[in-house]
Each structure stands twice: as structure tokens, then as C-alpha cells.
Amino acid sequence: MRAALAAARAGGLPVVLATARPVRVVRPLAADLGLGGHAICLGGAQRFDLDADALVGEDRLDHATATAVLGALRAAHPDVLVVAE
């Protein structure tokens, strides 16, 4: 993978990390891979500038929407387990 990333960068291709993981997980991964630029985190809910170490965009569910979704999910599947970051 490192060789493929290096070849892509050497060829002038932008490399953007995109993951469902949060920024706190992406920072050390990007550093280990020697990547900068932008990362797409939390399935697109956060956009992060790795070089500036700054959040540049965020789209979160508001409390009312999240509560309604969780209520409907629990009503349909009472044994469901939910984890949020």
C-alpha cells in the first residue's frame, strides 16, 4: 500500500483519506503514511485539513433528528445496540 501511495503522489495524483473513522484515528494514520491535504472523516460528516490540523467542515445530525431516528430504530428493533462517536 505504501508503494502504491508513493507512486500515486509521484505521478501527481491527489491522495485523500476517506473513512468512517473520526479525526482522532485519521491523524496518526495520515502521519504514519506521510499524507497531508484533506481527509474525509465520519463517512463524510467531517472534512479535515491534515496540514493545518483543522476541521474545515462538519455536518452533524441535530439532536431532535438523532433522537427521532434512534426512537424509530429501537421501536422496530428493541434489542438494537447503538454506538456513537
C-alpha positions in Angstrom: 0.0 0.0 0.0 2.8 2.4 0.8 4.4 1.8 -2.6 1.0 2.5 -4.3 0.5 5.7 -2.3 4.0 6.9 -3.2 3.5 6.1 -6.9 0.2 7.9 -6.9 1.8 11.0 -5.3 4.9 10.8 -7.6 2.5 10.7 -10.5 0.8 13.9 -9.4 -2.4 12.2 -8.2 -4.0 13.7 -5.1 -4.4 11.2 -2.3 -7.4 11.8 0.0 -8.1 9.6 3.0 -11.8 8.8 3.3 -13.2 6.8 6.1 -16.0 6.3 8.6 -13.5 6.8 11.4 -13.1 10.1 13.4 -10.3 12.6 13.0 -8.6 11.3 16.1 -8.0 8.0 14.3 -7.1 9.6 10.9 -4.4 12.0 12.2 -1.9 9.2 13.3 -2.7 7.1 10.2 -2.1 10.0 7.9 1.2 10.9 9.7 2.3 7.2 9.5 1.6 7.2 5.8 3.2 10.6 5.2 0.0 12.1 3.9 -1.2 15.6 4.1 -4.0 17.5 2.4 -7.6 16.8 3.2 -9.3 13.8 4.8 -12.9 12.9 4.8 -13.9 11.5 8.2 -17.0 10.0 9.8 -18.5 8.9 6.5 -18.4 12.5 5.1 -19.7 14.2 8.2 -16.3 15.9 8.8 -13.7 17.3 6.4 -10.3 17.8 7.9 -7.2 19.6 6.7 -4.3 17.5 7.8 -1.7 20.1 7.0 -3.4 22.8 9.1 -4.6 20.3 11.7 -8.0 22.0 11.4 -11.6 20.9 10.9 -12.8 22.6 7.7 -16.3 21.3 7.5 -18.8 19.4 9.5 -22.4 18.2 9.0 -23.9 16.6 12.1 -27.5 15.4 12.9 -29.3 17.8 15.1 -30.4 16.4 18.5 -34.1 16.2 17.5 -33.4 14.2 14.3 -30.9 11.9 16.1 -33.5 11.3 18.8 -36.2 10.5 16.3 -34.1 8.1 14.3 -32.9 6.3 17.5 -36.5 6.1 18.7 -37.7 4.6 15.5 -34.8 2.2 15.4 -35.4 1.0 18.9 -39.2 0.6 18.3 -38.5 -1.6 15.3 -35.6 -3.5 16.8 -35.8 -3.4 20.7 -32.6 -5.3 21.1 -30.5 -3.0 18.9 -27.2 -1.7 20.3 -26.2 1.8 19.2 -22.7 3.3 19.5 -21.9 6.9 18.6 -18.7 8.9 18.5 
